[in-house]
Amino acid sequence: MIPVPIAIIEDDPIVRKSLSTFLEADAAFSLCSVAGSVEEFLENCELSITPQPSIILLDIQLPGVSGIEGIPLIKEKLPEVQIITLTTFEESEKVFAALCAGACSYLSKRSSLKQIREALIIVSRGGSYMTPSIARKVVEHFSEKPKVPTSALSPRQLEIVNALVDGMSYKLVADHLGISIDTVRSHIKKIYQVLEINSKGELIKKSLKGEI
């Protein structure tokens, strides 16, 4: 079996050394580049890394250009390369920012070397890999939140929602419904609580999507 060429971009010398030692001892892989930053890796690319990596283990929090910012820059140089982000961050925003930028897999740094090896093998065969905690966040992100039943809002609150969707200001809503602007604000506060939102924009979005 031809070893899979791997590159590592990691600024932590201990993590970098651990990964390098592990991969160099595994006949399934060929370590072709080790860099402490995206900039250093791109400089190595300019010097024509041979062989070019098929997979990159990329840290997200790096000095200078971050891992997420670096993904499209790397993809521009190496369009076919597969990028596995390896990071301490498991926030949904960072997970999806990395995936949307072009990463194929997202691993927690708490992953064992065995899990990292498994991820590399799966990705080398055309698959994608995520640790269970990351996969759960992906599932939760795409799971639709239950629709708030119309009955959760009072008729008056629905009138206010419709008026806001029509582009009326709080003052115009108050005049239109014959109530004070303070009453409008009070209703809107309760509407936000019921719908679990925090802004007028979210309210309009939910209404237009038929979620209220």
Secondary structure, DSSP 8 states (H G I E B T S, - for coil): ---EEEEEE-S-HHHHHHHHHHHHT-TTEEEEEEESSHHHHHHHHHT--SS--SEEEEESS-SSS-HHHHHHHHHHH-TT-EEEEEES---HHHHHHHHHHT-SEEEETTS-HHHHHHHHHHHHTT---B-HHHHHHHHHHHS------GGGS-HHHHHHHHHHHTT--HHHHHHHHT--HHHHHHHHHHHHHHHT--SHHHHHHHHHTT--
